[in-house]
């Protein structure tokens, strides 16, 4: 050691060093802690044992099976086609993981599920992560449905953000399929404007018919005048899913005119639900005398 010290001194000389204030403060705290531990052995070892037990408890809890978090998504029913034997669309509720009791997979569910407002139908587990509801009647028009699940429907280790699923059935709506100038093939003197309006659900005839207007308009400098009101007839198909508008016979004018069909908003389905809140319009050119013959 003396030889090493001599070599170190020969190359670097001598050094002097003192504790910095912060290190001295730490050393002082360590010494005080040692003194406190000597004077309070019971308290120290009790606190130490408590820390060890707490750490062991955390390790034990982490080793336990953790709950599986499940999210719920699903579908909303499509429109029911208006026909003699309608088929009502099913609703599917999908779970992000295996959610069914093993013995329930592929079976009909008779309890543990409520749908509001009520609708007759059958719940069935298609597989361990999908429920299917098959209705026995058509869905209400523009109705919000809430499906609620009992917790005992699922295994205990599953954790859901919420035990319900919400969806909405289709709203009532309408559109003008076509509109055109028509000449009766059996009576060339009879000329009319005809139009077809299609509905998603059976229409309430009274509220619909009161909203229809037909007007013959003149175009002056690119602007259509209000024109005169034209009488018309209305008929419907078997399921009230289409309306056929037929104007009164129209005489060929000297110059081209425009017949405008206006259907105001505010009518609804005969099955209830919200009103249809969009105006529909169509314009049909009525050929003038010279255009018609050409």
VEXFI-826214 format. One line per field, with one value per residue: x, y, z of N, C-alpha, C in turn; residue in one letter. Coordinates in steps of 0.001 Angstrom, whole numbers, always signed. Layout:
BEGIN
n_xx: [X, ...]
n_yy: [Y, ...]
n_zz: [Z, ...]
ca_xx: [X, ...]
ca_yy: [Y, ...]
ca_zz: [Z, ...]
c_xx: [X, ...]
c_yy: [Y, ...]
c_zz: [Z, ...]
rest: [A, ...]
This chain:
BEGIN
n_xx: [+831, +2009, +3803, +2082, +779, +2959, +3583, +1158, +1253, +3568, +2758, +294, +257, -849, -4186, -7063, -10182, -13599, -16775, -19596, -22198, -24837, -24395, -23393, -25657, -27331, -25899, -26102, -28853, -29081, -27599, -29191, -31474, -30547, -30047, -32670, -33839, -32491, -33478, -36200, -37037, -39249, -41299, -40030, -39580, -42179, -43288, -41702, -42464, -45130, -44862, -43664, -45733, -47731, -46582, -46440, -49161, -49932, -48570, -49914, -52540, -52165, -51638, -54061, -56906, -57844, -60712, -62535, -62918, -65726, -67078, -70047, -71649, -73751, -76548, -79083, -82536, -83366, -85423, -88738, -89915, -92731, -95036, -96989, -96415, -94617, -91160, -89589, -86844, -84029, -82336, -78971, -76791, -73568, -70742, -67552, -65988, -66007, -69113, -71319, -72892, -71527, -73302, -75450, -74981, -76114, -78728, -82165, -82943, -84695, -85000, -83640, -83203, -84451, -86480, -87276, -89414, -91737, -91634, -92822, -91022, -88059, -85141, -81859, -78797, -76499, -73823, -71035, -70554, -72520, -75796, -79072, -82059, -85199, -87965, -91539, -93330, -93721, -91262, -91685, -92288, -89554, -88609, -86916, -85200, -84390, -82271, -81881, -79706, -79583, -77169, -76648, -76900, -74518, -71157, -69388, -66841, -66791, -66722, -68648, -68939, -71426, -74660, -76452, -77988, -78627, -80737, -82211, -85191, -86095, -86859, -89868, -90122, -90215, -90182, -90094, -90583, -90864, -91870, -93818, -94885, -97812, -99463, -102551, -102664, -104947, -106650, -105843, -106386, -106394, -104317, -102002, -100233, -98327, -97276, -95237, -95086, -93073, -93122, -91575, -92968, -96427, -98502, -100127, -103031, -104723, -103169, -101169, -102397, -103418, -101243, -100410, -99767, -100453, -99289, -99623, -97140, -95738, -92789, -90881, -88325, -86576, -87660, -90043, -93527, -96138, -98459, -101440, -103631, -103823, -106110, -106151, -105909, -105661, -104312, -103603, -101245, -101653, -100622, -100442, -97982, -97099, -97986, -100025, -100085, -102202, -102792, -105504, -106966, -104871, -104693, -102937, -100697, -100009, -97349, -94409, -94833, -94509, -95313, -95549, -95016, -95662, -95002, -95627, -93895, -94554, -96341, -97187, -96674, -99254, -98960, -98029, -95426, -92657, -93255, -92660, -90199, -89475, -89596, -90926, -90377, -91163, -90689, -92356, -92082, -94359, -95169, -95366, -97610, -96181, -93824, -94895, -96070, -93817]
n_yy: [-1207, +1209, +1522, +1842, +4223, +5936, +5926, +7013, +9566, +10524, +10895, +12380, +14040, +15406, +15274, +16981, +16507, +17200, +16384, +17252, +19706, +18618, +15858, +15522, +16195, +14073, +11951, +12655, +12334, +9570, +8602, +9509, +8028, +5454, +5632, +6097, +3679, +1904, +2727, +2324, -350, -2186, -720, -220, -2830, -3692, -1949, -2674, -5345, -4917, -3645, -5706, -7586, -6143, -5898, -8589, -9100, -7588, -8965, -11415, -10687, -9878, -12306, -13558, -14688, -12358, -10212, -10533, -8106, -7075, -5833, -4513, -4723, -4340, -4906, -3121, -3447, -4116, -2573, -3828, -5642, -4747, -6986, -9956, -12077, -10997, -10820, -10506, -8672, -9888, -9017, -8740, -9226, -8600, -9767, -8869, -10923, -14370, -14913, -16364, -18725, -21963, -24131, -22946, -22280, -22152, -22484, -21561, -18561, -17969, -16366, -13508, -11521, -8430, -6481, -3231, -804, -3558, -6419, -9164, -12202, -14270, -15059, -16226, -17976, -17808, -18456, -18601, -15901, -14333, -13125, -13684, -12062, -12905, -11501, -11818, -10182, -7142, -4522, -1497, +1826, +3907, +3606, +3636, +1063, -621, -3004, -4942, -6719, -9299, -9756, -12366, -13795, -14169, -15596, -15417, -14230, -12262, -8854, -6063, -2951, -1787, -3153, -3367, -2797, -588, +236, +1374, +1240, +1448, +4666, +6248, +7055, +8696, +8801, +10187, +8109, +8163, +10462, +11715, +12854, +11691, +9979, +8639, +5431, +4328, +6374, +9023, +11667, +12082, +13275, +13281, +14025, +11745, +10216, +8372, +7614, +6286, +4511, +3708, +2425, +1465, +4093, +6846, +7769, +10029, +12119, +12272, +12914, +15447, +17042, +17369, +19069, +20186, +22168, +24146, +25745, +28716, +29573, +32339, +34299, +32476, +31989, +30308, +30739, +30992, +29745, +27880, +25835, +22316, +19717, +16379, +12766, +10049, +6861, +3685, +1006, -2488, -2717, -195, +936, +2279, +5197, +6434, +9108, +10986, +13355, +15607, +15524, +17101, +19892, +20555, +23194, +26404, +27205, +25657, +24371, +23906, +21392, +21298, +19171, +19129, +17947, +18461, +18345, +16486, +14341, +10898, +7399, +4899, +3237, +4666, +6432, +8814, +11855, +12316, +14462, +15993, +17825, +16910, +17223, +17485, +18113, +18305, +18458, +20039, +19702, +22319, +23386, +23375, +22008, +19572, +18442, +18205]
n_zz: [+0, +780, -1293, -3472, -2706, -2823, -5573, -6586, -5359, -6566, -9231, -9129, -6925, -3732, -2282, -932, +670, +1509, +3029, +1009, +1689, +1283, +1279, +3774, +5242, +4584, +5663, +8327, +8743, +8312, +10452, +12572, +12032, +12528, +15267, +16131, +15404, +17099, +19533, +19243, +18634, +18525, +17236, +14799, +13722, +13576, +11673, +9518, +9149, +8451, +5959, +4479, +4528, +3166, +630, -47, -127, -2378, -4400, -4191, -4868, -7530, -8640, -8736, -10756, -13171, -13771, -16842, -19254, -21037, -24022, -25588, -28673, -31593, -33873, -35772, -36652, -40070, -42640, -43008, -45696, -47599, -48148, -48964, -47142, -44808, -43713, -40698, -39615, -37773, -34670, -33749, -31073, -30154, -28356, -27069, -26220, -25074, -23708, -22921, -20696, -20604, -20839, -22040, -24670, -27979, -27261, -26467, -24765, -21877, -19682, -17926, -19759, -20853, -22985, -23980, -25451, -24925, -27114, -28873, -29199, -29704, -27857, -28453, -27960, -30397, -30601, -28300, -28079, -29216, -29317, -30573, -31515, -32518, -33861, -33449, -34579, -36496, -36256, -34382, -35732, -36194, -33515, -30402, -28815, -25787, -24505, -21686, -19501, -17060, -14463, -13706, -16010, -17198, -16898, -13718, -13754, -15649, -16672, -17343, -19102, -19206, -18645, -20849, -24096, -26746, -29462, -32584, -34474, -38000, -39385, -40658, -44063, -47319, -50932, -54243, -56820, -59659, -62245, -64878, -68173, -69610, -72202, -72930, -74255, -75416, -75777, -77367, -76906, -74236, -71885, -69278, -66176, -64386, -61345, -59042, -55650, -53180, -50083, -46922, -44955, -44380, -45425, -43785, -45048, -44898, -43693, -45575, -48090, -47698, -47951, -50538, -53588, -56904, -59493, -62410, -64161, -65588, -67332, -67061, -68127, -67011, -64509, -62568, -62437, -59899, -60796, -61866, -59855, -60194, -60486, -59110, -58905, -56522, -55916, -54356, -53695, -52756, -50168, -49170, -49564, -51743, -53540, -56136, -58172, -60223, -62533, -63450, -66778, -69213, -71298, -74317, -74173, -75771, -75593, -74102, -70799, -67218, -64956, -61577, -58876, -55510, -52324, -49151, -45967, -42877, -42720, -41872, -40939, -41106, -39044, -36964, -35144, -35680, -37608, -41147, -42074, -44424, -47416, -50592, -54054, -57551, -61013, -64071, -67516, -69684, -72914, -75336, -78000, -80518, -79859, -79018, -81355, -82908]
ca_xx: [+0, +2896, +4356, +1020, +605, +4111, +3400, +45, +1730, +4558, +2092, -843, +379, -1774, -5524, -7817, -11614, -14551, -18160, -20433, -23284, -25981, -24011, -23283, -27019, -27831, -25198, -26682, -30172, -28860, -27190, -30366, -32366, -29973, -30294, -34112, -34119, -32002, -34325, -37604, -36944, -40565, -42005, -39325, -39828, -43608, -43476, -41050, -43319, -46321, -44471, -43476, -47054, -48423, -45987, -46876, -50574, -49999, -48166, -50984, -53686, -51829, -51632, -55428, -57511, -58412, -61987, -62452, -63764, -66497, -67811, -71245, -72051, -74878, -77181, -80453, -83315, -83590, -86828, -89513, -90503, -94189, -95494, -98039, -95880, -93387, -90151, -89106, -85393, -83537, -81307, -77852, -75983, -72246, -69888, -66149, -65369, -66946, -69981, -72419, -72643, -71243, -74474, -76481, -74605, -76993, -80052, -83066, -82864, -86067, -84992, -82396, -83132, -85675, -86435, -88276, -90743, -91808, -91990, -92805, -89962, -87249, -83704, -81104, -77345, -76011, -72559, -70726, -70333, -73553, -77212, -79986, -83466, -86074, -89285, -92737, -94127, -92863, -90745, -92384, -91694, -88680, -88668, -85687, -85360, -83316, -82164, -81181, -79295, -79294, -75771, -76524, -76948, -73146, -70225, -69046, -65555, -66918, -67015, -69207, -69021, -72838, -75414, -77568, -77690, -79682, -80783, -83415, -85771, -86061, -87852, -90735, -89679, -90870, -89453, -90793, -89874, -90844, -92934, -93656, -96031, -98338, -100590, -103304, -102521, -106264, -107359, -104744, -106778, -106238, -102913, -101906, -98950, -98455, -96103, -95294, -94395, -92834, -92972, -90902, -93998, -97763, -98685, -101402, -103534, -105299, -102111, -100390, -103142, -103612, -99970, -100026, -100215, -99978, -99492, -99107, -96341, -95104, -91414, -90588, -86951, -85942, -88304, -91366, -94601, -96886, -99304, -102772, -103722, -104324, -106723, -105484, -106464, -104653, -104631, -102528, -101112, -102342, -100068, -100298, -96561, -96874, -99123, -99970, -100723, -102615, -103420, -106663, -106504, -104180, -104711, -101625, -100645, -99342, -95908, -94043, -95054, -93980, -96215, -94746, -95640, -95094, -95532, -95086, -93554, -95515, -97235, -96604, -97135, -100497, -98566, -97516, -94031, -92429, -93622, -91608, -89954, -88744, -90467, -90601, -90837, -90806, -91145, -92581, -92255, -95561, -94766, -96266, -98198, -95210, -92933, -95643, -96219, -92483]
ca_yy: [+0, +2382, +1677, +2403, +5631, +6701, +6090, +7949, +10901, +10955, +11342, +13301, +14896, +15112, +15860, +17190, +16450, +17263, +16081, +18402, +19903, +17731, +14515, +15572, +16186, +12709, +11134, +12987, +11687, +8125, +8353, +9706, +6881, +4323, +5852, +5899, +2241, +1261, +3109, +1954, -1600, -2784, +42, -421, -4157, -3785, -1262, -3479, -6508, -4445, -3407, -7004, -8179, -5392, -6287, -9963, -9017, -7115, -10084, -12422, -10176, -9906, -13696, -14040, -14502, -11021, -10222, -10279, -6970, -7365, -4737, -4960, -4033, -5075, -4422, -2596, -4177, -3507, -2371, -5000, -5480, -4802, -8049, -10805, -12742, -10265, -11434, -9484, -8789, -10168, -8162, -9520, -8545, -9216, -9540, -8854, -12172, -15429, -14345, -17266, -19911, -23046, -24983, -22184, -22042, -22786, -22704, -20419, -17902, -17701, -15377, -12746, -10459, -7634, -5487, -2189, -1347, -5004, -6948, -10625, -12826, -15301, -14855, -17474, -17884, -18397, -19038, -18094, -14448, -13639, -13365, -13312, -11889, -13067, -10996, -12458, -9115, -6118, -3502, -209, +2798, +4895, +3396, +3259, -99, -843, -4394, -5008, -8070, -9612, -10165, -13826, -14414, -14362, -16129, -14435, -13555, -11245, -7492, -5279, -1505, -1617, -4380, -3076, -2452, +271, +359, +2061, +719, +2397, +5742, +6332, +8029, +8590, +9383, +10132, +7161, +8675, +11406, +11938, +13239, +10424, +10017, +7379, +4730, +3995, +7629, +9981, +12999, +12153, +13451, +13555, +13824, +10689, +10105, +7303, +7913, +5038, +4681, +2607, +1779, +1868, +5523, +7355, +8414, +11357, +13115, +12389, +13550, +16875, +17751, +17307, +20145, +20191, +23499, +24369, +26956, +29296, +29988, +33645, +34703, +31453, +31890, +29699, +31443, +30132, +28938, +27471, +24523, +21235, +18636, +15088, +11589, +9242, +5458, +3050, -432, -3330, -2588, +1242, +1256, +3154, +6042, +6768, +10404, +11147, +14666, +15705, +15654, +18357, +20350, +20979, +24663, +26947, +27136, +24694, +24740, +22950, +21028, +21038, +18374, +19456, +17174, +19064, +17420, +16449, +13171, +9788, +6052, +4502, +2473, +5587, +6844, +10225, +12346, +12495, +15905, +16476, +18141, +16256, +17970, +16979, +18979, +17574, +19374, +19876, +20259, +23240, +22894, +23111, +20947, +18315, +17867, +17840]
ca_zz: [+0, +798, -2640, -4318, -2305, -3317, -7012, -6779, -4975, -7551, -10457, -8945, -5753, -2623, -2403, +305, +320, +2613, +2645, +613, +2680, +1105, +1695, +5239, +5773, +4446, +6671, +9630, +8813, +8455, +11835, +13438, +11811, +13245, +16695, +16393, +15315, +18316, +20667, +18969, +17881, +18319, +16210, +13522, +13163, +13243, +10389, +8490, +8903, +7743, +4573, +3836, +4335, +2121, -649, -313, -500, -3761, -5261, -4160, -5625, -8950, -9097, -8856, -12091, -13330, -14507, -18280, -19622, -22242, -24659, -26301, -29900, -32184, -35098, -35711, -37668, -41382, -42990, -43392, -47028, -47601, -49030, -48403, -45955, -44489, -42860, -39776, -39448, -36421, -34084, -33223, -30060, -30172, -27200, -27494, -25783, -24718, -22678, -22566, -19886, -21544, -21057, -22733, -26066, -28938, -26691, -26307, -23457, -21414, -18605, -17806, -20773, -21000, -24051, -23740, -25167, -25162, -28422, -28805, -29981, -29048, -27705, -28562, -28095, -31636, -30155, -26962, -28107, -29997, -29047, -31660, -31167, -33678, -33471, -33994, -35171, -37083, -35351, -34406, -36646, -35569, -32065, -29708, -27951, -24816, -24046, -20406, -19134, -15664, -14301, -13581, -17329, -17644, -15896, -12680, -13964, -16695, -16223, -18441, -18883, -18910, -18898, -21739, -25479, -27280, -30913, -33067, -35717, -39118, -39439, -41830, -45056, -48631, -52060, -55521, -57688, -61024, -62623, -66308, -68990, -70119, -73141, -72883, -75543, -75968, -76080, -77554, -76440, -72780, -71497, -67838, -65493, -63380, -60471, -58047, -54386, -52448, -48640, -46225, -44149, -44856, -45198, -43295, -46256, -44631, -43484, -46810, -49181, -47411, -48156, -51953, -54482, -58284, -60078, -63760, -64065, -66770, -67083, -67652, -67834, -66174, -63204, -62650, -61729, -58980, -61671, -61431, -59221, -61042, -59714, -59303, -58233, -55824, -55619, -53590, -53908, -51778, -48820, -48889, -49597, -52887, -53926, -57561, -58413, -61627, -62691, -64347, -68173, -69498, -72691, -74777, -74238, -76954, -75310, -73061, -69402, -66240, -63869, -60378, -57796, -54198, -51192, -47935, -44884, -41785, -42731, -41108, -41256, -40444, -37860, -35955, -35250, -36001, -38936, -42138, -42035, -45602, -48547, -51850, -55228, -58875, -62088, -65327, -68639, -70508, -74225, -76015, -79225, -81555, -79357, -78962, -82690, -83365]
c_xx: [+869, +3479, +3326, +794, +1734, +3968, +2296, +481, +2690, +3864, +1043, -710, -607, -3088, -6134, -9305, -12465, -15943, -18848, -21600, -24434, -25655, -23860, -24671, -27617, -27194, -25773, -28042, -30046, -28478, -28355, -31330, -31849, -30221, -31755, -34456, -33661, -32927, -35782, -37649, -38311, -41327, -41383, -39678, -41314, -43895, -42866, -41906, -44575, -46015, -44301, -44822, -47835, -47899, -46412, -48342, -50755, -49633, -49256, -52176, -53405, -51850, -53035, -55932, -58202, -59736, -61778, -63428, -64417, -67207, -68967, -71473, -73215, -75422, -78526, -81246, -83465, -85091, -87489, -90158, -92015, -94653, -96477, -97596, -94553, -92459, -89513, -87628, -85008, -82534, -80240, -77067, -74670, -71440, -68429, -65381, -66436, -67785, -71068, -71960, -72495, -72479, -75583, -76197, -75513, -78411, -80852, -82953, -84273, -86138, -83639, -82233, -84484, -85477, -87589, -88230, -90837, -92190, -91850, -91709, -89158, -85772, -83003, -79610, -76943, -74658, -72229, -70540, -71387, -74950, -78034, -81396, -84278, -87480, -90411, -93654, -93178, -92432, -91579, -91622, -90851, -88649, -87290, -85986, -84142, -83382, -81332, -80922, -79135, -77850, -75627, -76674, -75543, -72294, -69749, -67779, -65617, -67297, -67442, -69180, -70458, -73583, -76655, -77071, -78885, -79596, -82107, -83890, -85856, -87186, -88707, -90177, -90373, -89962, -90303, -89982, -89752, -92000, -92724, -94990, -96516, -99503, -101255, -103205, -103860, -107074, -106318, -105090, -106544, -104752, -102865, -100441, -99186, -97151, -96331, -94477, -94284, -92557, -92254, -91873, -95362, -98047, -100058, -101988, -104020, -104207, -101291, -101127, -103340, -102359, -99557, -100600, -99629, -100291, -98862, -98405, -95816, -93690, -91160, -89211, -86310, -86570, -89703, -92370, -95308, -97836, -100633, -102755, -104359, -104924, -106026, -106230, -105322, -105181, -103403, -102414, -101723, -101887, -99895, -98825, -96172, -98157, -98933, -100779, -101008, -103361, -104688, -106138, -105970, -104286, -103322, -101607, -99927, -97829, -95655, -94337, -94452, -95050, -95346, -95576, -94920, -95787, -94876, -94755, -94671, -96507, -96494, -97123, -98449, -100206, -97954, -96062, -93901, -92873, -92400, -91404, -89101, -89716, -89976, -91157, -90403, -91388, -91223, -92831, -93511, -95253, -95825, -96722, -97165, -94246, -93619, -95720, -94853, -92034]
c_yy: [+1263, +2639, +2320, +3874, +6492, +6964, +7117, +9366, +11439, +11542, +12440, +14257, +14491, +15854, +16011, +17244, +16473, +16890, +17343, +18522, +18913, +16306, +14443, +15522, +14784, +11794, +11386, +12323, +10184, +7781, +8502, +8523, +5647, +4433, +5597, +4417, +1512, +1521, +2669, +672, -2200, -2076, -208, -1767, -4371, -3136, -2072, -4700, -6108, -4205, -4723, -7658, -7473, -5779, -7699, -9991, -8554, -8231, -11147, -11980, -10233, -11319, -14265, -13871, -13137, -11092, -9868, -9157, -7224, -6103, -5312, -4079, -4828, -4415, -3782, -3270, -3389, -3347, -3690, -4743, -5653, -5824, -8953, -11499, -12091, -11067, -10340, -9725, -9015, -9106, -9066, -8659, -9313, -8816, -9688, -10094, -13196, -14972, -15298, -18313, -21092, -23880, -24273, -21983, -22851, -22988, -21404, -19879, -17504, -16694, -14672, -11648, -9761, -6626, -4513, -1166, -2812, -5331, -8467, -11184, -13794, -14914, -16206, -17171, -18581, -19086, -18391, -16581, -13694, -14107, -12916, -13180, -11947, -12619, -11787, -11449, -8066, -5115, -2221, +768, +3806, +4811, +3025, +2124, -211, -2285, -4394, -6466, -8174, -10098, -11680, -14553, -14814, -15014, -15024, -13645, -12471, -9900, -6671, -3790, -1098, -2876, -4085, -2721, -1686, +324, +1008, +1419, +1834, +3430, +5610, +7386, +7757, +9196, +9262, +9237, +7688, +9638, +11744, +12340, +11992, +10674, +8647, +6663, +4374, +5232, +8734, +11383, +13181, +12162, +13888, +13549, +12769, +10619, +8978, +7719, +6615, +5341, +3474, +1801, +2175, +3324, +5810, +8242, +9843, +12412, +13318, +13217, +15039, +17705, +17847, +18495, +19913, +21547, +23549, +25717, +27393, +29710, +31290, +34089, +33753, +31258, +31310, +30509, +30469, +29222, +28570, +26073, +23523, +20153, +17311, +13993, +10810, +7824, +4838, +1577, -1180, -3077, -1135, +1653, +2109, +3927, +6450, +8047, +10531, +12464, +14561, +15846, +17054, +18666, +20829, +22507, +25126, +26857, +26124, +25251, +23666, +22671, +20614, +20276, +18716, +18616, +17724, +17993, +17399, +15313, +11982, +8443, +5771, +3675, +3356, +5933, +8309, +10572, +12379, +13986, +16380, +16695, +17416, +17084, +17254, +17931, +18177, +18589, +19015, +20501, +21207, +22665, +22488, +21996, +19608, +17656, +17470, +16536]
c_zz: [+0, -588, -3573, -4003, -2845, -4818, -7294, -6472, -6015, -8788, -10224, -7762, -4683, -2827, -1019, -65, +1567, +2090, +2134, +1588, +2526, +1552, +3215, +5876, +5699, +5490, +8056, +9809, +9002, +9889, +12808, +13289, +12542, +14748, +17034, +16365, +16565, +19499, +20491, +18137, +17576, +17185, +14836, +12911, +12832, +11887, +9251, +8126, +8117, +6260, +3818, +3543, +3217, +738, -1038, -741, -1937, -4728, -5333, -4999, -7132, -9515, -9273, -10293, -12168, -14097, -15976, -18633, -20981, -22731, -25473, -27527, -30495, -33428, -34782, -36822, -38963, -41620, -43373, -44750, -46951, -48628, -48280, -47109, -45581, -43574, -42019, -39475, -37988, -35981, -33479, -32243, -29929, -28949, -27633, -27042, -25471, -23524, -22203, -21555, -20848, -21861, -21814, -24214, -26996, -28455, -26596, -24891, -23036, -20278, -18572, -18827, -20857, -22129, -23859, -24876, -25569, -26608, -28348, -29707, -29146, -29041, -27773, -28684, -29401, -31409, -28820, -26912, -28902, -29598, -30253, -31112, -32452, -33302, -34117, -34663, -35711, -36025, -35472, -35295, -35869, -34060, -31516, -28736, -27025, -24340, -22764, -20032, -17624, -15558, -14245, -14912, -17786, -16552, -14946, -12989, -15043, -16099, -17429, -18086, -18578, -19337, -19750, -23127, -26036, -28803, -31313, -34358, -36759, -39024, -40699, -42778, -46389, -49689, -53321, -56454, -59109, -61231, -64093, -66943, -69727, -71075, -73144, -74237, -76186, -76330, -76160, -77065, -74943, -72424, -70035, -67405, -64421, -62587, -59467, -56828, -53604, -50978, -48039, -45377, -44732, -44485, -44597, -44401, -45999, -44488, -44748, -47850, -48951, -47684, -49618, -52720, -55869, -58876, -61465, -63773, -65422, -66393, -67835, -67165, -66825, -64819, -63384, -61842, -60790, -59753, -61054, -60827, -60174, -60144, -60036, -58536, -57586, -55660, -54951, -53967, -52725, -50349, -48390, -48822, -50786, -53168, -55379, -57788, -59905, -61758, -63531, -65773, -68454, -70991, -73085, -74890, -75508, -76802, -74193, -71665, -68492, -65198, -62671, -59347, -56500, -53123, -49941, -46895, -43843, -41834, -42114, -41619, -40535, -39192, -36788, -36194, -35622, -37417, -39855, -42328, -43215, -46752, -49800, -53007, -56503, -59914, -63380, -66440, -69430, -71860, -74785, -77350, -80263, -81113, -79394, -80315, -83266, -82735]
rest: [X, X, X, X, X, X, X, X, X, X, X, X, X, X, X, X, X, X, X, X, X, X, X, X, X, X, X, X, X, X, X, X, X, X, X, X, X, X, X, X, X, X, X, X, X, X, X, X, X, X, X, X, X, X, X, X, X, X, X, X, X, X, X, X, X, X, X, X, X, X, X, X, X, X, X, X, X, X, X, X, X, X, X, X, X, X, X, X, X, X, X, X, X, X, X, X, X, X, X, X, X, X, X, X, X, X, X, X, X, X, X, X, X, X, X, X, X, X, X, X, X, X, X, X, X, X, X, X, X, X, X, X, X, X, X, X, X, X, X, X, X, X, X, X, X, X, X, X, X, X, X, X, X, X, X, X, X, X, X, X, X, X, X, X, X, X, X, X, X, X, X, X, X, X, X, X, X, X, X, X, X, X, X, X, X, X, X, X, X, X, X, X, X, X, X, X, X, X, X, X, X, X, X, X, X, X, X, X, X, X, X, X, X, X, X, X, X, X, X, X, X, X, X, X, X, X, X, X, X, X, X, X, X, X, X, X, X, X, X, X, X, X, X, X, X, X, X, X, X, X, X, X, X, X, X, X, X, X, X, X, X, X, X, X, X, X, X, X, X, X, X, X, X, X, X, X, X, X, X, X, X, X, X, X, X, X, X, X, X, X, X, X, X, X]
